[in-house]
C-alpha cells in the first residue's frame, strides 16, 4: 500500500499558481489563434482585392494604349490636356503606326480657385 504524504501549504499554492497561469495562457493562446484566423481571413480578402485591382489596372492600361494608338493615327504624336480637351501636336514627321503619345494632365482646379 502506498503511503500518502501531506504537502505543505506553500507547495500547494505554488502548484495552484502554476496551474492557474497555465489555464490563463491556454485562454490567451485561444484568443491569439482566433485573432490569427480572423487576420488570415482579412488578409485573403485584401489579397483578392489587390489581385482584382491589378487586373483592372492592366485593363485600363490596355484601354489607354488603344486610345493612344487611335489618337496617334488621327492627330499624330503630341500631348493631351484633359481639362481643356485639347491636343497639341509635336513638331517633326509622324510615321505610320507611331504610338508614342504623351498625355499631360493639368492639375484640376477646385471651385474656390485653388489648384
Secondary structure as UniProt FT lines:
FT   HELIX           9..75
FT   STRAND          78..81
FT   TURN            82..85
FT   STRAND          86..89
FT   TURN            96..97
FT   STRAND          102..104
FT   TURN            111..112
//
